[in-house]
């Protein structure tokens, strides 16, 4: 059975190209594109030295830093 006269025959395409993302720019900039993580040891020492108040300020600081950079 032949396809209708105005219809193109099915075309088979090869494999899609491999996409390589080079993230070495973040290493050159100095980690400016990296997400900051909460540090267990910083929280421990802040708990010991500031009775927990420093933990709140540290957590807010790290969260604000990540949100400001959309990470």
Gaussian input, Z-matrix of N, CA and C with variables (Angstrom, degrees):
# hf/3-21g

backbone

0 1
 N
 C     1     B1
 C     2     B2     1     A1
 N     3     B3     2     A2     1     D1
 C     4     B4     3     A3     2     D2
 C     5     B5     4     A4     3     D3
 N     6     B6     5     A5     4     D4
 C     7     B7     6     A6     5     D5
 C     8     B8     7     A7     6     D6
 N     9     B9     8     A8     7     D7
 C    10    B10     9     A9     8     D8
 C    11    B11    10    A10     9     D9
 N    12    B12    11    A11    10    D10
 C    13    B13    12    A12    11    D11
 C    14    B14    13    A13    12    D12
 N    15    B15    14    A14    13    D13
 C    16    B16    15    A15    14    D14
 C    17    B17    16    A16    15    D15
 N    18    B18    17    A17    16    D16
 C    19    B19    18    A18    17    D17
 C    20    B20    19    A19    18    D18
 N    21    B21    20    A20    19    D19
 C    22    B22    21    A21    20    D20
 C    23    B23    22    A22    21    D21
 N    24    B24    23    A23    22    D22
 C    25    B25    24    A24    23    D23
 C    26    B26    25    A25    24    D24
 N    27    B27    26    A26    25    D25
 C    28    B28    27    A27    26    D26
 C    29    B29    28    A28    27    D27
 N    30    B30    29    A29    28    D28
 C    31    B31    30    A30    29    D29
 C    32    B32    31    A31    30    D30
 N    33    B33    32    A32    31    D31
 C    34    B34    33    A33    32    D32
 C    35    B35    34    A34    33    D33
 N    36    B36    35    A35    34    D34
 C    37    B37    36    A36    35    D35
 C    38    B38    37    A37    36    D36
 N    39    B39    38    A38    37    D37
 C    40    B40    39    A39    38    D38
 C    41    B41    40    A40    39    D39
 N    42    B42    41    A41    40    D40
 C    43    B43    42    A42    41    D41
 C    44    B44    43    A43    42    D42
 N    45    B45    44    A44    43    D43
 C    46    B46    45    A45    44    D44
 C    47    B47    46    A46    45    D45
 N    48    B48    47    A47    46    D46
 C    49    B49    48    A48    47    D47
 C    50    B50    49    A49    48    D48
 N    51    B51    50    A50    49    D49
 C    52    B52    51    A51    50    D50
 C    53    B53    52    A52    51    D51
 N    54    B54    53    A53    52    D52
 C    55    B55    54    A54    53    D53
 C    56    B56    55    A55    54    D54
 N    57    B57    56    A56    55    D55
 C    58    B58    57    A57    56    D56
 C    59    B59    58    A58    57    D57
 N    60    B60    59    A59    58    D58
 C    61    B61    60    A60    59    D59
 C    62    B62    61    A61    60    D60
 N    63    B63    62    A62    61    D61
 C    64    B64    63    A63    62    D62
 C    65    B65    64    A64    63    D63
 N    66    B66    65    A65    64    D64
 C    67    B67    66    A66    65    D65
 C    68    B68    67    A67    66    D66
 N    69    B69    68    A68    67    D67
 C    70    B70    69    A69    68    D68
 C    71    B71    70    A70    69    D69
 N    72    B72    71    A71    70    D70
 C    73    B73    72    A72    71    D71
 C    74    B74    73    A73    72    D72
 N    75    B75    74    A74    73    D73
 C    76    B76    75    A75    74    D74
 C    77    B77    76    A76    75    D75
 N    78    B78    77    A77    76    D76
 C    79    B79    78    A78    77    D77
 C    80    B80    79    A79    78    D78
 N    81    B81    80    A80    79    D79
 C    82    B82    81    A81    80    D80
 C    83    B83    82    A82    81    D81
 N    84    B84    83    A83    82    D82
 C    85    B85    84    A84    83    D83
 C    86    B86    85    A85    84    D84
 N    87    B87    86    A86    85    D85
 C    88    B88    87    A87    86    D86
 C    89    B89    88    A88    87    D87
 N    90    B90    89    A89    88    D88
 C    91    B91    90    A90    89    D89
 C    92    B92    91    A91    90    D90
 N    93    B93    92    A92    91    D91
 C    94    B94    93    A93    92    D92
 C    95    B95    94    A94    93    D93
 N    96    B96    95    A95    94    D94
 C    97    B97    96    A96    95    D95
 C    98    B98    97    A97    96    D96
 N    99    B99    98    A98    97    D97
 C   100   B100    99    A99    98    D98
 C   101   B101   100   A100    99    D99
 N   102   B102   101   A101   100   D100
 C   103   B103   102   A102   101   D101
 C   104   B104   103   A103   102   D102
 N   105   B105   104   A104   103   D103
 C   106   B106   105   A105   104   D104
 C   107   B107   106   A106   105   D105
 N   108   B108   107   A107   106   D106
 C   109   B109   108   A108   107   D107
 C   110   B110   109   A109   108   D108
 N   111   B111   110   A110   109   D109
 C   112   B112   111   A111   110   D110
 C   113   B113   112   A112   111   D111
 N   114   B114   113   A113   112   D112
 C   115   B115   114   A114   113   D113
 C   116   B116   115   A115   114   D114
 N   117   B117   116   A116   115   D115
 C   118   B118   117   A117   116   D116
 C   119   B119   118   A118   117   D117
 N   120   B120   119   A119   118   D118
 C   121   B121   120   A120   119   D119
 C   122   B122   121   A121   120   D120
 N   123   B123   122   A122   121   D121
 C   124   B124   123   A123   122   D122
 C   125   B125   124   A124   123   D123
 N   126   B126   125   A125   124   D124
 C   127   B127   126   A126   125   D125
 C   128   B128   127   A127   126   D126
 N   129   B129   128   A128   127   D127
 C   130   B130   129   A129   128   D128
 C   131   B131   130   A130   129   D129
 N   132   B132   131   A131   130   D130
 C   133   B133   132   A132   131   D131
 C   134   B134   133   A133   132   D132
 N   135   B135   134   A134   133   D133
 C   136   B136   135   A135   134   D134
 C   137   B137   136   A136   135   D135
 N   138   B138   137   A137   136   D136
 C   139   B139   138   A138   137   D137
 C   140   B140   139   A139   138   D138
 N   141   B141   140   A140   139   D139
 C   142   B142   141   A141   140   D140
 C   143   B143   142   A142   141   D141
 N   144   B144   143   A143   142   D142
 C   145   B145   144   A144   143   D143
 C   146   B146   145   A145   144   D144
 N   147   B147   146   A146   145   D145
 C   148   B148   147   A147   146   D146
 C   149   B149   148   A148   147   D147
 N   150   B150   149   A149   148   D148
 C   151   B151   150   A150   149   D149
 C   152   B152   151   A151   150   D150
 N   153   B153   152   A152   151   D151
 C   154   B154   153   A153   152   D152
 C   155   B155   154   A154   153   D153
 N   156   B156   155   A155   154   D154
 C   157   B157   156   A156   155   D155
 C   158   B158   157   A157   156   D156
 N   159   B159   158   A158   157   D157
 C   160   B160   159   A159   158   D158
 C   161   B161   160   A160   159   D159
 N   162   B162   161   A161   160   D160
 C   163   B163   162   A162   161   D161
 C   164   B164   163   A163   162   D162
 N   165   B165   164   A164   163   D163
 C   166   B166   165   A165   164   D164
 C   167   B167   166   A166   165   D165
 N   168   B168   167   A167   166   D166
 C   169   B169   168   A168   167   D167
 C   170   B170   169   A169   168   D168
 N   171   B171   170   A170   169   D169
 C   172   B172   171   A171   170   D170
 C   173   B173   172   A172   171   D171
 N   174   B174   173   A173   172   D172
 C   175   B175   174   A174   173   D173
 C   176   B176   175   A175   174   D174
 N   177   B177   176   A176   175   D175
 C   178   B178   177   A177   176   D176
 C   179   B179   178   A178   177   D177
 N   180   B180   179   A179   178   D178
 C   181   B181   180   A180   179   D179
 C   182   B182   181   A181   180   D180
 N   183   B183   182   A182   181   D181
 C   184   B184   183   A183   182   D182
 C   185   B185   184   A184   183   D183
 N   186   B186   185   A185   184   D184
 C   187   B187   186   A186   185   D185
 C   188   B188   187   A187   186   D186
 N   189   B189   188   A188   187   D187
 C   190   B190   189   A189   188   D188
 C   191   B191   190   A190   189   D189
 N   192   B192   191   A191   190   D190
 C   193   B193   192   A192   191   D191
 C   194   B194   193   A193   192   D192
 N   195   B195   194   A194   193   D193
 C   196   B196   195   A195   194   D194
 C   197   B197   196   A196   195   D195
 N   198   B198   197   A197   196   D196
 C   199   B199   198   A198   197   D197
 C   200   B200   199   A199   198   D198
 N   201   B201   200   A200   199   D199
 C   202   B202   201   A201   200   D200
 C   203   B203   202   A202   201   D201
 N   204   B204   203   A203   202   D202
 C   205   B205   204   A204   203   D203
 C   206   B206   205   A205   204   D204
 N   207   B207   206   A206   205   D205
 C   208   B208   207   A207   206   D206
 C   209   B209   208   A208   207   D207
 N   210   B210   209   A209   208   D208
 C   211   B211   210   A210   209   D209
 C   212   B212   211   A211   210   D210

   B1=1.4450
   B2=1.5294
   B3=1.2926
   B4=1.4580
   B5=1.5303
   B6=1.3536
   B7=1.4757
   B8=1.5210
   B9=1.3176
   B10=1.4701
   B11=1.5281
   B12=1.3146
   B13=1.4738
   B14=1.5282
   B15=1.3394
   B16=1.4713
   B17=1.5392
   B18=1.3120
   B19=1.4675
   B20=1.5202
   B21=1.3358
   B22=1.4574
   B23=1.5236
   B24=1.3215
   B25=1.4663
   B26=1.5342
   B27=1.3310
   B28=1.4630
   B29=1.5250
   B30=1.3277
   B31=1.4556
   B32=1.5212
   B33=1.2956
   B34=1.4565
   B35=1.5232
   B36=1.3066
   B37=1.4608
   B38=1.5141
   B39=1.3239
   B40=1.4577
   B41=1.5293
   B42=1.3065
   B43=1.4531
   B44=1.5162
   B45=1.3538
   B46=1.4675
   B47=1.5329
   B48=1.3201
   B49=1.4696
   B50=1.5305
   B51=1.3079
   B52=1.4578
   B53=1.5250
   B54=1.3227
   B55=1.4614
   B56=1.5182
   B57=1.3156
   B58=1.4540
   B59=1.5207
   B60=1.3253
   B61=1.4623
   B62=1.5168
   B63=1.3144
   B64=1.4517
   B65=1.5229
   B66=1.3173
   B67=1.4619
   B68=1.5179
   B69=1.3075
   B70=1.4558
   B71=1.5286
   B72=1.3268
   B73=1.4714
   B74=1.5157
   B75=1.3283
   B76=1.4592
   B77=1.5219
   B78=1.3189
   B79=1.4614
   B80=1.5198
   B81=1.3318
   B82=1.4598
   B83=1.5236
   B84=1.3166
   B85=1.4670
   B86=1.5269
   B87=1.3041
   B88=1.4519
   B89=1.5104
   B90=1.3064
   B91=1.4532
   B92=1.5064
   B93=1.3262
   B94=1.4621
   B95=1.5243
   B96=1.3253
   B97=1.4507
   B98=1.5105
   B99=1.3148
   B100=1.4618
   B101=1.5163
   B102=1.3045
   B103=1.4521
   B104=1.5197
   B105=1.3179
   B106=1.4600
   B107=1.5059
   B108=1.3004
   B109=1.4577
   B110=1.5306
   B111=1.3216
   B112=1.4567
   B113=1.5264
   B114=1.3229
   B115=1.4503
   B116=1.5300
   B117=1.3132
   B118=1.4631
   B119=1.5220
   B120=1.3310
   B121=1.4665
   B122=1.5219
   B123=1.3092
   B124=1.4673
   B125=1.5247
   B126=1.3229
   B127=1.4623
   B128=1.5328
   B129=1.3353
   B130=1.4602
   B131=1.5236
   B132=1.3423
   B133=1.4650
   B134=1.5204
   B135=1.3257
   B136=1.4537
   B137=1.5275
   B138=1.3220
   B139=1.4621
   B140=1.5196
   B141=1.3284
   B142=1.4623
   B143=1.5355
   B144=1.3110
   B145=1.4702
   B146=1.5281
   B147=1.3271
   B148=1.4709
   B149=1.5172
   B150=1.3249
   B151=1.4680
   B152=1.5359
   B153=1.3214
   B154=1.4519
   B155=1.5155
   B156=1.3373
   B157=1.4754
   B158=1.5323
   B159=1.3173
   B160=1.4659
   B161=1.5117
   B162=1.3385
   B163=1.4646
   B164=1.5173
   B165=1.3060
   B166=1.4662
   B167=1.5208
   B168=1.3354
   B169=1.4635
   B170=1.5247
   B171=1.3267
   B172=1.4677
   B173=1.5289
   B174=1.3104
   B175=1.4669
   B176=1.5322
   B177=1.3259
   B178=1.4694
   B179=1.5280
   B180=1.3236
   B181=1.4618
   B182=1.5311
   B183=1.3283
   B184=1.4642
   B185=1.5237
   B186=1.3282
   B187=1.4709
   B188=1.5258
   B189=1.3246
   B190=1.4678
   B191=1.5268
   B192=1.3396
   B193=1.4631
   B194=1.5246
   B195=1.3390
   B196=1.4695
   B197=1.5242
   B198=1.3208
   B199=1.4725
   B200=1.5289
   B201=1.3225
   B202=1.4744
   B203=1.5230
   B204=1.3228
   B205=1.4575
   B206=1.5194
   B207=1.3176
   B208=1.4722
   B209=1.5204
   B210=1.3285
   B211=1.4808
   B212=1.5038
   A1=108.34
   A2=116.88
   A3=122.69
   A4=110.01
   A5=117.35
   A6=119.31
   A7=109.99
   A8=117.34
   A9=119.49
   A10=110.88
   A11=118.53
   A12=121.27
   A13=114.23
   A14=121.60
   A15=122.95
   A16=113.00
   A17=118.22
   A18=120.69
   A19=109.49
   A20=115.54
   A21=121.66
   A22=109.17
   A23=118.47
   A24=120.10
   A25=110.02
   A26=116.91
   A27=121.35
   A28=109.80
   A29=115.19
   A30=120.09
   A31=108.40
   A32=117.07
   A33=119.96
   A34=108.03
   A35=115.21
   A36=121.59
   A37=108.74
   A38=116.21
   A39=121.13
   A40=110.40
   A41=115.49
   A42=120.87
   A43=110.23
   A44=117.28
   A45=118.48
   A46=109.55
   A47=117.46
   A48=119.73
   A49=111.20
   A50=115.48
   A51=121.18
   A52=108.51
   A53=116.24
   A54=121.13
   A55=108.02
   A56=116.88
   A57=122.58
   A58=108.26
   A59=116.12
   A60=121.14
   A61=107.53
   A62=116.58
   A63=121.70
   A64=108.79
   A65=116.49
   A66=121.06
   A67=112.94
   A68=118.33
   A69=120.00
   A70=111.80
   A71=118.63
   A72=120.78
   A73=110.62
   A74=118.70
   A75=121.27
   A76=110.80
   A77=117.56
   A78=120.54
   A79=110.74
   A80=117.12
   A81=120.86
   A82=110.33
   A83=117.27
   A84=121.60
   A85=110.15
   A86=117.38
   A87=119.83
   A88=111.99
   A89=117.44
   A90=120.21
   A91=113.61
   A92=118.21
   A93=120.70
   A94=111.76
   A95=117.94
   A96=120.91
   A97=113.44
   A98=117.26
   A99=120.24
   A100=111.00
   A101=115.16
   A102=122.06
   A103=110.02
   A104=117.02
   A105=120.59
   A106=109.49
   A107=116.07
   A108=122.51
   A109=109.34
   A110=115.30
   A111=120.58
   A112=107.68
   A113=117.75
   A114=121.78
   A115=110.29
   A116=115.92
   A117=120.64
   A118=110.74
   A119=117.21
   A120=120.21
   A121=111.90
   A122=117.71
   A123=119.51
   A124=109.55
   A125=116.83
   A126=119.51
   A127=111.35
   A128=117.26
   A129=120.57
   A130=111.07
   A131=116.32
   A132=118.93
   A133=112.27
   A134=117.52
   A135=119.35
   A136=111.09
   A137=116.99
   A138=120.33
   A139=110.41
   A140=116.74
   A141=120.53
   A142=111.92
   A143=116.72
   A144=120.24
   A145=114.03
   A146=117.91
   A147=119.01
   A148=113.12
   A149=117.73
   A150=122.84
   A151=112.04
   A152=117.58
   A153=121.17
   A154=115.30
   A155=117.92
   A156=119.87
   A157=110.16
   A158=117.36
   A159=120.96
   A160=112.10
   A161=117.54
   A162=120.90
   A163=111.54
   A164=116.17
   A165=120.16
   A166=109.79
   A167=117.33
   A168=120.53
   A169=111.58
   A170=116.85
   A171=120.65
   A172=110.60
   A173=118.18
   A174=121.78
   A175=110.98
   A176=116.70
   A177=120.59
   A178=109.89
   A179=116.90
   A180=121.01
   A181=110.88
   A182=117.94
   A183=121.09
   A184=110.52
   A185=117.21
   A186=120.13
   A187=111.15
   A188=116.72
   A189=120.40
   A190=110.75
   A191=116.98
   A192=121.26
   A193=110.29
   A194=117.44
   A195=121.53
   A196=111.57
   A197=117.37
   A198=120.69
   A199=110.44
   A200=117.46
   A201=121.12
   A202=111.21
   A203=116.99
   A204=121.23
   A205=113.07
   A206=117.65
   A207=124.50
   A208=111.92
   A209=115.99
   A210=119.90
   A211=110.60
   D1=126.81
   D2=-177.15
   D3=-88.86
   D4=149.86
   D5=177.39
   D6=-69.78
   D7=157.60
   D8=177.34
   D9=-56.81
   D10=155.57
   D11=-172.88
   D12=-63.20
   D13=-28.71
   D14=-176.57
   D15=-97.23
   D16=7.89
   D17=-176.25
   D18=-107.71
   D19=136.37
   D20=177.97
   D21=-75.96
   D22=144.70
   D23=175.48
   D24=-69.96
   D25=156.03
   D26=178.67
   D27=-61.43
   D28=135.70
   D29=177.42
   D30=-109.89
   D31=136.01
   D32=176.57
   D33=-100.42
   D34=128.03
   D35=-179.51
   D36=-99.41
   D37=153.11
   D38=177.99
   D39=-77.24
   D40=-169.76
   D41=179.12
   D42=-65.99
   D43=145.48
   D44=176.56
   D45=-67.89
   D46=153.88
   D47=-178.46
   D48=-67.62
   D49=151.37
   D50=176.97
   D51=-77.74
   D52=130.68
   D53=-179.51
   D54=-104.73
   D55=124.44
   D56=179.37
   D57=-112.93
   D58=124.97
   D59=178.95
   D60=-103.70
   D61=122.59
   D62=-178.49
   D63=-95.81
   D64=110.48
   D65=-178.88
   D66=-101.02
   D67=21.57
   D68=-177.83
   D69=-73.21
   D70=-15.41
   D71=179.88
   D72=-64.12
   D73=-35.89
   D74=179.35
   D75=-64.19
   D76=-34.39
   D77=178.70
   D78=-70.58
   D79=-34.36
   D80=179.26
   D81=-71.40
   D82=-39.60
   D83=-178.56
   D84=-68.71
   D85=-24.03
   D86=179.49
   D87=106.99
   D88=28.28
   D89=177.61
   D90=80.06
   D91=20.74
   D92=-178.16
   D93=-66.35
   D94=-21.63
   D95=-179.38
   D96=-96.13
   D97=7.22
   D98=-177.39
   D99=-94.62
   D100=145.71
   D101=178.73
   D102=-77.40
   D103=134.17
   D104=175.54
   D105=-80.08
   D106=142.37
   D107=-179.73
   D108=-112.19
   D109=153.59
   D110=174.39
   D111=-72.37
   D112=135.70
   D113=-179.70
   D114=-98.87
   D115=127.31
   D116=178.80
   D117=-61.96
   D118=-42.65
   D119=-177.32
   D120=-68.92
   D121=-37.34
   D122=176.59
   D123=-63.21
   D124=-44.28
   D125=178.21
   D126=-62.68
   D127=-39.80
   D128=179.07
   D129=-60.66
   D130=-50.63
   D131=-177.64
   D132=-68.76
   D133=-34.38
   D134=175.89
   D135=-65.64
   D136=-35.66
   D137=176.99
   D138=-65.55
   D139=-40.50
   D140=-178.97
   D141=-70.76
   D142=-37.62
   D143=-171.51
   D144=-94.60
   D145=-26.24
   D146=-174.11
   D147=-123.53
   D148=13.01
   D149=178.71
   D150=57.48
   D151=30.48
   D152=174.42
   D153=94.14
   D154=-17.03
   D155=-179.48
   D156=-66.17
   D157=-38.79
   D158=179.54
   D159=-64.13
   D160=-30.78
   D161=178.33
   D162=-61.33
   D163=-39.94
   D164=-179.66
   D165=-64.05
   D166=-46.96
   D167=-179.45
   D168=-64.87
   D169=-39.27
   D170=178.89
   D171=-65.49
   D172=-45.23
   D173=-179.91
   D174=-62.78
   D175=-41.74
   D176=178.54
   D177=-65.13
   D178=-40.94
   D179=-179.51
   D180=-61.77
   D181=-47.44
   D182=-178.54
   D183=-67.23
   D184=-41.66
   D185=179.61
   D186=-64.26
   D187=-41.55
   D188=178.97
   D189=-66.17
   D190=-39.01
   D191=179.30
   D192=-61.35
   D193=-44.54
   D194=179.18
   D195=-68.22
   D196=-41.87
   D197=-178.66
   D198=-67.01
   D199=-38.29
   D200=-179.92
   D201=-63.40
   D202=-32.93
   D203=179.79
   D204=-96.86
   D205=8.92
   D206=179.23
   D207=53.34
   D208=47.10
   D209=179.88
   D210=-108.14

